[in-house]
């Protein structure tokens, strides 16, 4: 499986997020550990500094610096002081937008729940050491499956946990595969 090209990410977050559904998130750590693979079943788009729910709306900070960089890199941050969350930085260009990966359907060597962004990171041993990681490199990347997934319907709804963002909270920027049991609960 080959990593998605940077050009895949060099588009608006609201286009990248639904296109990630059905793709595979692959984690290789080496040291004799088996690779872990999950099918992306839920993702949220964060549109950039004008989106009041996006971290980049607070401007360029040490935390958000990677969002202002090139698309196709990992933006990993900690919430509630204990949960890592994985985002793919999107474009076009250095746009400070990203897509939060919210849930995976286990495919290979994932024996715990990966439903919810914190559980997803825990299941694949993703932490802030991967912040800024180029997702075209082998340790962590997203790829097309070797065999296409069966057709599925995409559902769009409001994002989770961003009530502070006013009207931005209700925008239908959370995308999931309809009826998939691995989609996170609200």
Rosetta silent file (secondary structure, phi, psi, omega in degrees, C-alpha in Angstrom):
SEQUENCE: XXXXXXXXXXXXXXXXXXXXXXXXXXXXXXXXXXXXXXXXXXXXXXXXXXXXXXXXXXXXXXXXXXXXXXXXXXXXXXXXXXXXXXXXXXXXXXXXXXXXXXXXXXXXXXXXXXXXXXXXXXXXXXXXXXXXXXXXXXXXXXXXXXXXXXXXXXXXXXXXXXXXXXXXXXXXXXXXXXXXXXXXXX
SCORE:     score description
SCORE:     0.000 S_00000001
   1 L     0.000  133.066 -178.692    0.000    0.000    0.000 S_00000001
   2 L  -102.439  139.495  176.272    1.303    3.385   -1.001 S_00000001
   3 E   -59.728  147.826  174.554    0.716    6.553    1.016 S_00000001
   4 L   -61.166  145.302  179.629   -1.684    9.067   -0.472 S_00000001
   5 L   -73.072  159.402  177.582    0.196   11.832   -2.318 S_00000001
   6 H   -56.764  -32.566 -179.123    0.505   15.317   -0.875 S_00000001
   7 H   -60.815  -27.708  176.818   -1.801   16.518   -3.676 S_00000001
   8 H   -60.630  -40.242 -176.308   -4.654   14.545   -2.047 S_00000001
   9 H   -84.681  -16.299 -175.081   -4.365   16.769    1.046 S_00000001
  10 L   -83.848   53.111  179.872   -3.741   19.985   -0.894 S_00000001
  11 L  -143.495  168.717  177.612   -7.468   20.706   -1.142 S_00000001
  12 L   -58.838  142.227 -178.125  -10.090   22.249    1.136 S_00000001
  13 H   -55.973  -36.473 -178.444  -10.658   20.312    4.362 S_00000001
  14 H   -69.856  -15.316  173.166  -14.384   19.943    3.611 S_00000001
  15 H   -91.905  -37.908 -178.666  -13.429   18.032    0.425 S_00000001
  16 H   -68.087  -43.120 -174.026  -10.657   15.937    1.993 S_00000001
  17 H   -54.570  -54.060  179.997  -12.701   14.778    5.031 S_00000001
  18 H   -68.057  -28.132  178.917  -15.388   12.778    3.169 S_00000001
  19 H   -71.513  -18.311  176.886  -12.765   11.493    0.704 S_00000001
  20 H   -76.009  -22.796 -178.656  -10.810    9.969    3.626 S_00000001
  21 L   -61.504  132.701 -177.676  -13.730    7.681    4.488 S_00000001
  22 L    89.643  -14.740  176.966  -12.926    4.108    3.468 S_00000001
  23 L   -77.278  166.050 -177.830   -9.181    4.806    3.261 S_00000001
  24 E  -105.592  131.561  171.385   -6.738    2.934    5.507 S_00000001
  25 E   -96.515  124.500 -174.069   -4.745    4.485    8.351 S_00000001
  26 E  -121.117  131.768  179.623   -1.540    2.485    8.760 S_00000001
  27 E  -122.466  119.363  175.190    0.843    2.572   11.728 S_00000001
  28 L  -119.984  123.717 -179.205    4.255    0.919   11.557 S_00000001
  29 L  -108.080  -17.459 -176.215    6.502    1.213   14.588 S_00000001
  30 L    78.060 -156.495  179.876    9.234   -1.300   13.837 S_00000001
  31 L    51.378   33.880  177.494   11.018   -3.088   16.708 S_00000001
  32 L    77.183    1.938  178.693    9.192   -6.307   15.793 S_00000001
  33 L   -79.765  136.969  179.480    5.761   -4.779   16.424 S_00000001
  34 L   -69.343  149.563  176.276    3.129   -5.759   13.867 S_00000001
  35 L   -68.466  150.240  177.705    1.707   -3.027   11.697 S_00000001
  36 E  -117.006  138.449 -175.857   -1.765   -1.845   12.659 S_00000001
  37 E  -135.471  134.070  174.853   -4.382   -0.950   10.077 S_00000001
  38 E  -137.918  145.615  176.104   -7.812    0.609   10.409 S_00000001
  39 E   -85.173  128.580  179.653  -10.407    1.799    7.892 S_00000001
  40 E   -71.906  122.741 -178.333  -11.365    5.449    8.423 S_00000001
  41 E  -119.765   -5.582 -179.768  -15.103    5.619    9.124 S_00000001
  42 E  -156.551  135.845 -179.287  -15.449    9.112   10.627 S_00000001
  43 E  -152.692  151.763  178.677  -13.659   12.451   10.133 S_00000001
  44 E  -123.760  136.818  178.619  -14.252   16.138   10.869 S_00000001
  45 E   -93.800  135.753  173.345  -13.168   19.103    8.753 S_00000001
  46 E  -122.919  117.226 -160.396  -11.677   22.240   10.323 S_00000001
  47 L   -85.056   -8.190  179.459  -11.538   24.946    7.678 S_00000001
  48 L   125.433 -171.360 -173.098   -8.793   27.312    8.825 S_00000001
  49 L   -56.322  -28.232  179.474   -8.413   30.546   10.803 S_00000001
  50 L   -76.958  -16.321  179.466  -11.901   31.836    9.871 S_00000001
  51 L   -85.226  110.229 -174.335  -13.514   28.650   11.343 S_00000001
  52 L   -66.935  -11.005  175.432  -14.044   29.462   15.031 S_00000001
  53 L   -89.700  -13.529 -178.849  -13.918   25.744   15.917 S_00000001
  54 L   -80.640  141.473  176.536  -10.444   25.317   14.373 S_00000001
  55 H   -58.332  -31.852 -178.539   -7.374   25.627   16.585 S_00000001
  56 H   -69.080  -10.642  177.520   -5.904   27.921   13.932 S_00000001
  57 H   -66.357  -19.031  178.016   -8.627   30.508   14.683 S_00000001
  58 H   -86.638   -0.098  179.445   -6.467   31.558   17.654 S_00000001
  59 L    96.081 -175.880 -177.955   -3.607   32.359   15.291 S_00000001
  60 L   -80.219  116.690  178.769   -0.161   30.905   14.836 S_00000001
  61 L  -131.420  173.992  176.254    1.064   29.386   18.107 S_00000001
  62 L   -57.951  -39.570 -178.621    3.549   26.691   19.087 S_00000001
  63 L   -66.579  -42.224 -172.343    0.606   24.260   19.231 S_00000001
  64 L   -94.911   -1.523 -174.511   -0.825   25.176   15.806 S_00000001
  65 H   -48.172  -43.979 -177.084    2.420   25.811   13.904 S_00000001
  66 H   -64.099  -29.025  178.344    2.153   22.539   11.936 S_00000001
  67 H   -65.680  -26.655  179.816   -1.333   23.544   10.708 S_00000001
  68 H   -86.754    1.362  178.919    0.250   26.559    8.995 S_00000001
  69 L   -93.344 -166.124 -175.381    2.708   24.299    7.193 S_00000001
  70 L   -71.110  151.904  177.386    2.327   22.203    4.084 S_00000001
  71 L   -65.827  158.007  177.507   -0.574   19.768    3.614 S_00000001
  72 L    89.788   14.455  176.460   -0.089   16.059    4.185 S_00000001
  73 E  -112.813  157.058  179.906    1.506   16.316    7.631 S_00000001
  74 E   -84.062  134.294  170.717    0.159   15.058   10.956 S_00000001
  75 E  -113.371  107.623 -178.201   -1.157   17.545   13.499 S_00000001
  76 E  -115.367  126.169  179.851   -1.263   15.706   16.835 S_00000001
  77 E  -134.968  165.026 -178.469   -2.420   17.508   19.959 S_00000001
  78 E  -106.523  132.767  174.188   -3.447   16.640   23.493 S_00000001
  79 E  -117.945  152.046 -179.877   -6.929   17.344   24.878 S_00000001
  80 L    53.091   20.787  177.890   -8.064   17.225   28.497 S_00000001
  81 L    69.215    8.825 -177.492   -4.413   16.648   29.402 S_00000001
  82 L  -147.217  -15.272 -176.155   -4.671   12.956   28.498 S_00000001
  83 E  -115.247  125.633  173.707   -5.993   12.176   24.993 S_00000001
  84 E   -82.847  147.822  177.407   -4.016   12.558   21.790 S_00000001
  85 E  -131.123  135.772 -178.065   -5.907   13.478   18.630 S_00000001
  86 E  -105.769  128.820  174.527   -4.659   12.941   15.057 S_00000001
  87 E  -125.242  152.020  169.833   -5.391   15.368   12.233 S_00000001
  88 E  -104.117  122.788  178.230   -4.186   15.479    8.649 S_00000001
  89 E   -69.159  135.270 -178.317   -3.170   19.002    7.635 S_00000001
  90 E  -119.571  176.468 -177.362   -4.946   20.057    4.461 S_00000001
  91 L  -116.018 -151.140    5.907   -4.594   22.869    1.942 S_00000001
  92 L   -76.013  143.091 -179.189   -4.698   24.468   -0.427 S_00000001
  93 L    63.009 -152.463  179.620   -1.187   25.669    0.324 S_00000001
  94 L   -87.201   73.721 -168.359   -0.330   26.764    3.850 S_00000001
  95 L   -96.138  -13.367 -179.421   -3.984   27.261    4.769 S_00000001
  96 L    65.237   36.160  173.881   -4.024   26.163    8.458 S_00000001
  97 E  -114.829  162.535 -177.165   -6.877   23.710    7.952 S_00000001
  98 E  -159.180  165.307  175.330   -6.998   20.070    8.973 S_00000001
  99 E  -121.237  121.150  176.509   -9.151   16.952    9.185 S_00000001
 100 E   -80.878  126.762  175.143   -9.566   15.239   12.556 S_00000001
 101 E   -86.071  116.646 -172.340   -9.672   11.449   12.291 S_00000001
 102 E   -99.295  -30.081 -176.268  -12.471   10.405   14.677 S_00000001
 103 E  -158.828  147.009  176.975  -12.937    6.645   14.240 S_00000001
 104 E  -124.323  146.941  166.827  -11.497    3.530   12.634 S_00000001
 105 E   -95.051  120.853 -178.488  -12.923    0.143   11.808 S_00000001
 106 E   -58.497  134.990  177.965  -10.216   -2.382   12.805 S_00000001
 107 E  -118.283  -44.211 -174.880   -8.678   -4.175    9.824 S_00000001
 108 E  -149.534  122.662  173.874   -5.380   -5.613   11.067 S_00000001
 109 L    59.641   31.279  171.529   -3.853   -5.981   14.571 S_00000001
 110 L  -117.623  111.338 -175.835   -6.233   -3.579   16.336 S_00000001
 111 L  -114.636   15.102  175.526   -7.895   -5.407   19.211 S_00000001
 112 L  -129.365  167.111  179.390   -9.301   -2.435   21.130 S_00000001
 113 L   -64.665  136.540  173.622  -11.878    0.205   20.235 S_00000001
 114 L  -121.789   31.489  179.450  -10.705    2.933   17.872 S_00000001
 115 E   -97.504  108.316 -173.757  -14.051    4.764   17.995 S_00000001
 116 L   113.385  143.936 -174.012  -13.372    8.346   19.070 S_00000001
 117 H   -62.539  -36.354  178.218  -10.221   10.373   18.416 S_00000001
 118 H   -68.672  -43.177  178.371   -8.555    9.542   21.746 S_00000001
 119 H   -66.225  -37.707  177.572   -9.209    5.824   21.406 S_00000001
 120 H   -57.118  -49.379 -179.235   -8.024    5.901   17.801 S_00000001
 121 H   -65.290  -39.553  178.714   -4.670    7.325   18.885 S_00000001
 122 H   -64.405  -41.416 -178.307   -4.384    4.917   21.803 S_00000001
 123 H   -63.987  -30.108 -178.035   -5.157    1.911   19.557 S_00000001
 124 H  -108.086    7.404 -179.255   -2.367    2.879   17.140 S_00000001
 125 L    54.930   51.745  177.370    0.099    4.299   19.690 S_00000001
 126 L  -102.117  126.479  177.639   -0.055    7.780   18.187 S_00000001
 127 L  -138.889 -174.509 -173.897    1.229   10.590   20.382 S_00000001
 128 H   -67.693  -10.485  174.559    2.668   14.080   20.039 S_00000001
 129 H   -65.422  -18.656  178.495    6.050   12.733   18.936 S_00000001
 130 H   -92.435    0.510  177.572    4.310   12.316   15.551 S_00000001
 131 L   -61.286  126.475 -177.987    3.238   15.965   15.397 S_00000001
 132 L    89.223   -4.205 -179.596    4.565   17.333   12.100 S_00000001
 133 L   -59.177  132.391  175.645    5.193   13.829   10.690 S_00000001
 134 E   -74.273  115.899 -174.923    5.096   13.746    6.883 S_00000001
 135 L   -77.980   14.515  169.016    2.273   11.328    6.137 S_00000001
 136 L   -97.023   -1.712 -178.879    4.017   10.187    2.941 S_00000001
 137 L  -100.668  159.059 -168.188    6.566    8.400    5.136 S_00000001
 138 L   -64.978  -26.223 -173.791    6.238    4.863    6.445 S_00000001
 139 L   -68.616  -32.211  179.990    5.632    5.139   10.199 S_00000001
 140 E  -152.953  119.927  179.585    2.155    6.647    9.902 S_00000001
 141 E  -158.125  166.882  177.329    0.259    7.144    6.667 S_00000001
 142 E  -115.207  137.261 -177.473   -3.083    6.897    4.905 S_00000001
 143 E  -139.107  158.889  169.410   -3.501    4.724    1.816 S_00000001
 144 L   -70.525  141.525  174.497   -6.092    3.478   -0.612 S_00000001
 145 L   -66.921  151.762  177.880   -7.060   -0.103    0.209 S_00000001
 146 L   -61.282  -38.723  176.779   -5.707   -2.750   -2.183 S_00000001
 147 L  -113.174  131.877 -177.521   -9.277   -3.835   -2.815 S_00000001
 148 L   -60.064  143.584  176.428  -11.967   -1.158   -3.035 S_00000001
 149 L   -69.906  151.698  174.426  -14.400   -0.977   -0.136 S_00000001
 150 L   -59.421  154.092  179.755  -18.013   -1.850   -0.895 S_00000001
 151 L   -56.697  146.196  178.553  -20.076    1.232   -1.758 S_00000001
 152 L  -143.696  159.576  176.832  -21.246    3.222    1.245 S_00000001
 153 L   -96.316  140.828  177.924  -23.355    6.243    2.028 S_00000001
 154 E  -102.386  132.130  177.257  -21.765    9.279    3.674 S_00000001
 155 E  -108.335  136.134  176.403  -23.613   11.100    6.425 S_00000001
 156 E  -115.497  138.763  178.710  -22.763   14.718    7.313 S_00000001
 157 E  -153.537 -176.617 -179.844  -23.609   16.311   10.648 S_00000001
 158 L   -69.027  152.731  177.683  -22.352   18.830   13.205 S_00000001
 159 L   -72.435  163.264 -175.181  -18.896   18.443   14.713 S_00000001
 160 L  -100.660  136.794  170.331  -18.463   17.154   18.263 S_00000001
 161 L    73.531   23.446 -178.928  -17.341   19.176   21.288 S_00000001
 162 L  -123.009   33.523 -178.510  -17.140   22.600   19.651 S_00000001
 163 H   -56.643  -27.783 -179.962  -20.185   24.313   21.174 S_00000001
 164 H   -63.864  -14.741 -171.320  -17.959   27.306   22.032 S_00000001
 165 H   -88.665   12.676  177.299  -17.684   28.099   18.292 S_00000001
 166 H    59.754 -132.516 -177.061  -21.149   29.634   17.930 S_00000001
 167 H   -61.126  -23.815  179.377  -22.672   29.156   14.482 S_00000001
 168 H   -67.100  -24.798 -178.248  -19.610   27.133   13.418 S_00000001
 169 H   -65.087  -33.429 -174.880  -20.588   24.338   15.828 S_00000001
 170 H   -87.374   -8.008 -177.503  -23.712   23.433   13.857 S_00000001
 171 L   -63.920  140.324 -177.157  -22.093   23.277   10.419 S_00000001
 172 L   -79.346   73.606 -177.035  -22.272   19.781    8.865 S_00000001
 173 L  -114.848   11.806  173.467  -18.521   19.149    8.783 S_00000001
 174 E  -104.452  121.127 -175.466  -18.467   15.761   10.542 S_00000001
 175 E  -116.370  137.554  178.764  -18.551   12.959    7.976 S_00000001
 176 E  -146.870  163.248  176.196  -19.128    9.268    8.656 S_00000001
 177 E   -83.344  119.918 -176.911  -20.031    6.049    6.912 S_00000001
 178 L   -56.078  130.076  174.604  -23.766    5.529    7.418 S_00000001
 179 L    76.741   -0.847 -179.779  -24.603    2.617    9.680 S_00000001
 180 L   -73.422  126.689 -174.650  -21.005    1.670   10.475 S_00000001
 181 L   -71.874   -8.686 -179.858  -20.890    0.368   14.040 S_00000001
 182 L   -93.744   -4.256  176.531  -17.408    1.807   14.616 S_00000001
 183 L   -63.783  139.937 -176.303  -18.482    5.430   14.211 S_00000001
 184 L   -69.240  155.072  174.055  -18.030    7.187   17.550 S_00000001
 185 L   -81.085  159.922 -178.714  -20.955    8.113   19.699 S_00000001
 186 L   -56.380    0.000    0.000  -21.586   11.794   20.219 S_00000001
